[in-house]
Amino acid sequence: MTQNSLTSAVIEPYAEALMAVAQDNKLTNQIGEDVAYLLSLFETSSELREFLSNPLAKPEAQKAVLKQLVQPRVQGRFFNFLLLLIDRRRTLFLEGICLHYQALLRKLNNTVLAQVVSTVELSAEQHRSITQKVQQMTEANQVELETSLDPELIGGVIIKIGSQVLDASIRGQLRRMNNAMTSLS
């Protein structure tokens, strides 16, 4: 069994179990917000991510940290799920479980994730325009934009929706022009 299939064999069942509990209790979106909150904590604190994923960390210490940082901000069932992961020594997979839960929630809500790379922060109008364009293209109920910056694009944006990539960057246009000119020679 490869590392990826082993990881999937752990991540997917836990994420699906969390989704089942969320659906049974009509908490899918609320737990989705809790998952997003936890992932944002991981994004801002690599120390927290490393501590929780460390198999040598004492479970009592991990629970104490989660009780202080997470419990006041999340739904009780999600917090209990986190405690279960600690008890079963599965916190190494916590980030992957959360990401997979988000993917399951998007599928359930017919939401598309569009990754947008631009040279500068998008304005509210640009954000709205891209969201509408992606919604028209995919016929999704909702669109989630995940934005990042890349100054090497020179200008424009790159939008990735699943495996489809729309390159409207100046760097991409220059590359296409160079390829066209090279093929003419």
N, C-alpha and C positions, 0 to 999 in steps of 0.2 A: 504494500500500500504506500503510495507516494505521500509526501508531506502535505501537498494540497488536498488530496482526497481524504487524508486523515483529518485535516483541519475542517474540511467541509462536512465530514461525518460527525463532527462535534458541533460546529456552528449552526448548521441548518436545523437539526432537531430542536436545539434550544430556542432558536429564533421562532420556529414554527410553534413550539409550545407556548412561548410568550404571546404570540399572536392569537393562539386558541384561547388562552386565558383572557386576553384583551377583548376578543370578540364575544366570549361568553358573558362578560361583564359590561359590554358596550363601552369599552374604554380604549378602542383602537387609536383614536387620534390623540387622546390625552397621554397614553403611554408613548405614542410617537413623539409628543413634545418632551416627555421625560427622557427618552432616548436621545433626542437632539440636545437637550441640556447636558446630559452626561458626556456626549461626544464633544460638545463645546468646552467642557472642563478639560477633557483630554487634549484638545487642541491648544488650550492656553497653558496647560501644565504638563509637560512631559514627565515631570517627577511623579505626579499622580498616576499617570498611565503606567510608568515603570513599576511603581510600588504595587499597584493592583495586579499587574501581570507577573510579578515576581513570585515564583513557586516557593521561595524560601521565606517569604514574609509570613508572619504569624497571622492566622485567620482572625484572631481577636483584634489585632491592630488594624487589619483591613476593615473589619466591621466598624470599629470605632471611627475611622476616618470617614467612611461612607455615612455613618450615622450623623456626624457633624456637618459634612459638606452637602450630602445629597438628600437625606431623609426629609428635612424640612421643605424641600422644593419639589418632591416627586410624589406620585400616587403610591399608596401603601402596597398595592399588589406588585408594582414594579420594584419597590424597595425590598420586598420579601424575595422576589426573584433574584435580586443582586446578592442577598444573603445566602440563598440556595447555591448560587455559583461559587461563592466563597467556600461553603461547606463541602462542595463537591470538587474543589480545587480546579475550577474551570475559568477563573478570572483571566487567565492568559488569553482566552478567546473572547473576552467581553466586548472589545471594540468590534470584532468581526460579527458577533451576534447582533450588536446594535445596528451595524450597517446592513446586515441581512434583514433585520426587522423593518428598517426603513424601506428596503426594496420591496418587501412583502406588502407594506402599507401603501406604497405607491401603486402597486399592481391592484390592490383592493379598491383604491380610490380612483383608478384610471388617471394617475398622475404621471407625467413624464419628467425625468430629470434631464435638464440641458446644462451642459458645462460650457461656460462662456469665458473665453480668454480675450482680454483687451489690453491696450497699452495704458489706459487710465481708468479710474473708477467710472462706472456707468451712471449717468444721470437717471433720475426717476423716469423721465420720458423715454430714454433709451431702454431702460429695464422693462417698462410697459410695452414698448414696441417689439422687443425681442420676444417677450412672453406671448404676445398676440400672434406673432409670426410662427412661433413653434407650435402654438395651440392649433393654428390653421393647418400646419403641415402634418401634425400627428393625430388630429381629431381627439386629443385628450381632454378630459374634463378640467384638469389643472396642469400647470407647469411650475416646476421648481427650478429656479436658476441657481447654479453654483458658479460663482464668479472667481476669477483669479487674474492677476496682472502679469504681463510679459512685455517689457519695454522693447524687446527685439522685434516685435511685430511691426514697428514703425507707426502704424495706424490701423484702424479697422478692428474687426473681431474675428475670432474663430469660434464656431458653435458646434459642439459635439452632442449628438442625441443618440445614445446607444452606440452602434457602430458607424452611424452616418456622421460625416464631418463636412461642415459648410465653412470654407475658408474665404472670408471676405476681408482678409488683412492685406495691407500693402506689401508685406513680405511675401505673401502667397501670390499676389498678382505679379510681383517682380520675378518670382521663381517660374511662374507659368509663361511669362513673356520670354525669359531666358531659355526655357525648354523649347518654346516655339521657334525661337531664332536659331537655336542649336540644331533643331531637326531640319531647318531649311538649308543649312550649310552642307 
